[in-house]
């Protein structure tokens, strides 16, 4: 049987005919990305705010002081939402909370961006009891 299979393969190759299973699979055509919508001109404030948001975000992603879960929220956000939308939401958040978020404070701006991007910090660790008080559940006395 092995001899027949080898002879059949040699005969097929010699005839120039290739069996259908041996034909290389044709790669599907690559999807061409959609062309972006016509660019909408930005105001100077929109441009300045977007540049500021981008700068704070890129600095945060490179910083070793920013926790990984915050970086993850920011990266997920920038992959799924345009920078323009993020910047617009930051502007709305600042307008809705006058005096609470200072655009000139990168830490507060980063906190606003992280919140917009869905970051929710886990519960803070329990605060230490005031001096002289025993923690809850601790044995009192001897």
Secondary structure by P-SEA (a helix, b strand, c coil): caaaaaaaaaaaaaaccccccccccccccccccccccccccccaaaaaaaaaaaaaaaaaaacccccaaaaaaaaaaaacccaaaaaaaaaaaaaacccccccccaaaaaaaaaaaaccccccccccccccccccccccccc
